[in-house]
Amino acid sequence: MKHQAILVFSLLIPLAACTTAPTVSLMPQEDGSFRSVATSENEQQALGSSLSLAESTCRERNLRHAVLNADSHYRGLPLRTADPTRQEAELVAYANSPTFPSLTANDDYQVKVHFKCM
């Protein structure tokens, strides 16, 4: 039984290392609202992190958050297409973009949430 526990634990360690936490930032806006920007390896994690930040920001003020706008954007490698010339053009545009992401980073999705505390 002890050997099984050690085996299971040793198998879980690499899984934890592969998953990275989303990066989230908060920007106050002129009108008293806020914008949170989260990046993650999947859209659900980025959205969840952005909404969680909105909730905690307003909770600190004893208020509730109201989402004014949410925008999700895929920033990862271009997906494969049937047209090879289009695929080539998308890869060139991706590599030459000013915000060329790291190939080892897990920031394929970016979610921006504009919210207000009410």
N, C-alpha and C positions, 0 to 999 in steps of 0.2 A: 504494500500500500504506500509506503514511504517513497519507493522508487517511482511509482506512478505520479505522485504529487510533484516530485522533482522534474519528471519528464514534462508534465503539463505546464509547470511554471517556466521551464526553459523554452518551451514552444511559444509561450505568450510574450516573452520579452521582445523578440524581433517584431511582432505585430505592433506592439506599443511604439517601437522606434520608427515604424513606417508612417504612422499617422501623426501629422503635425497639427497643432492648434491653429485655428484661423487667426489672422491678424486683423485687428479692428482699431479704427481711429474715430475720434469724435471731433466735430468742428462746430462751434457755436456760429449762428448766423446773425446778421444785423437785426432782423425782425424778432429776435428772441427764440427762434426755432433752432433746431440742431440738425446736423447731417452726420450720419454714421456711415463709414465705408469699411466693408469687411472683405477680405480675400481668403479663399480656401480652395481645397482640392475638389469640393463639390458645392453645388448651388445651395442645397439645403443647409449645410453647415454655415456658409457665409450669411445666408438670410437669418438663420437662427441666432448667430452671434450678433448681427446688426440689431435685430429686434430685442435681444437680451440687453444690449447696451442701452437702447432706448428706454426699456422698462426700468433698469437700475438708475439711469440718469434722472428720470422723473420721480422715481420712488424716493430718492434722496431729497427731493423738494416736496415730498408728501403730495404728489400729483400723479395723474395717470398720463400715459403717452397716447398721442393720436398721430397715426401715420398720415402724412400729407401726400407722399409720393414714394414709390419704391422702384428701383431700376436694377435689373440684373444683366450682366454682360459676361460672355465667355471670352477669355483672353488666352486660352491655351493654343496648342498646335492646331492648325487647320485640319478638319476632318477629311478623310479620304473621299474623293469624288470620282465619278465615272469618267470624267473628262481629264486626261492627264495634263493638258496644257493649263487648265484652270487650277489644278492642284499645284503645279509648278509656280504659277503666278502668286497664289496664296502663300506658299512657303517663302518666296522671295519677299513679299510684303511683310510677312511676319518677322523674318530675320532682320529686315531693314527698319522696322518700326523703332521710334525713339525710346519706347519703353520695353525693349526686348527682354522678356522675363528669363530667369535662370531655368535651364532645362531640368535641374534637380529640385526646383522649388515646387511646392504644392499650392500654387496660387492661380489656378486656371479660371476660377470664377470670382467676379467682383460684384458685390451687391451694395448699392447706395440706398439708404433709407433717410428720407427727409421727414422729421417728426417735430411735434410741438408738445410741451407739457401743459396739461390743462387741469 
